[in-house]
């Protein structure tokens, strides 16, 4: 099975980062209360993202939810290049850090200073840089709402 990555928000305001989420998990159930992951409050930014992978967009997740993407395609490169694994829960601060590093990488790539990765089984079809831009656009939508990246595999 592959990896779908979704933009989510915690149902409890006290869960602001991975440390707070871990503390919540360690609490007895009667102290923890009900917890779950919710969809983003604003869906339109996700609906507007480019989605045709064949022309440089993001792969839709397996369920077609606009708040997600097929993360397995990007995971190895994102992990090697930026030290963030898409198979891990990524909190809002980590999302902002990843986006900052990705934007810096894009500036270098657009000037030809770094090689552009090929994703999946693709050959160099001319859309690799557009695929990275699409990933950055997704992360920008996530960061704008202070959301998390939730791995589903």
N, C-alpha and C positions, 0 to 999 in steps of 0.2 A: 504494500500500500504506500502511496505517496504522502507528501506533506502539503497540507493547506495551511496558510497562515492568515489569521483574521485580526482585524482591528476590533478591540473590545474595551469595555470599561468595567471596573469592579462595581458590584452592587452596594458596597460599603465604602463610605468616604475615607475611612481610616486606612484603607489599603492604597497607599500612595506610591509604594515601590516594592521591590522584591523582598526586602527585609521585613516590611510590614506584612506582606502576604505570608511569609514564612512564620512570623509570630502568630498570625491568625490561625494557621494550620496546626500549630502546636497547642493552641488553647483547647480546653475541654469543650465539647459541643454546646453545653449550656451557656458558656461564656461567649463562644464564637458567634452564635446566632446563625441565621440563614445567610448564605453567601452564594453568589453566582456571578457569571460574566454576562454582561449586557451588550447589546448592539450599540454602536455609536449613536449619539443623540441626533446628529445631522448626517443623513445618508447621501445627499446630493453630491458632495465633493467626490465620493467614491464612484457614483454612477457616471460622473463626467470623465473618469480616467480612460486613457486609451487601452483597449483590451485585445486587439487582434495581434497575437504574438507573431504571426507571419509578417506583419508590417511594423513591428517594433513595440507593440503594447505588452501588457501583462497577460499571462495565462489566467483564465478564469479558474476559480477553485472548482473542485469536482461537483459541488452543489449549485454553482452559478451565483452564489451570494456576492454582490458587488463590494462588500467590505472585506473580501479576502483575495488571495492569489495563490497560485501553485508555487510553494516555496522551495520544493526540492530542486527545481531548476536553478535557483540562485544560491542555495545554501552553501555549497562548497566554496564558491567564489567569495561570498559575503563573509564567511567564517575565516577564510585564509587572508583576505584583503583587509578586513576591518575587525576581526576578532569577536564577532557577534554570531552566534549560532541560531539559525531560524528554527531549530528543533527545541529551543529553549523559550521560556516565557520571558519577554523583553518588556521592561517597565518604561514609563514615559521618558524618564531622564536618559535611559539608554537609547531609546528611539531618537531623541534629539541629538545625542552624540553621534549615532550612526548616520543620521541625515547630514550633519555638519561634515563628517569625514567623507561621505559619499558626494556631497556637493563639491568639496575640495578636489576629490578624485576626478569628478566630471570636468572640472576646469582644466586639469592637467591632461585628461584624455582628449578633450576637444582641441587642445593645442598640439596633440600628437606626442606628448611627453611620456605617456604610459600606454601599454598595449590594452586594447579593448578585449574583454573575455568573450568567448563563444559559449553559449548556454545549451545544455542538453546535447542532443545529437546533431545540432545545427552546424552547417558549414558557414563560412563567411558569406552571408547573404546580404550584407550591407546594413542590417538592422540591429546589430549588436549594441551599438551606442544608444540607439533609440530605446532598446529594451532596458538599459540602465537608467535612462531618463524617466521611463515609465515607473520603474521601481522607486526612484527618487520622488516622483509625483505622488505615489501612494504613501510613502513615508511622510511627505509634507502634509498630506491630509490627516494622517494619524497624529502627527505632532501638533497640528493646529487645534485638535480637540483633546490633547493630553491623554491619548489612548495608549493601550498596551498592544503588543503583538502576541497573539495566542496561537501556539502550534497545535494542529490537529492532525495526528498521524496514526 
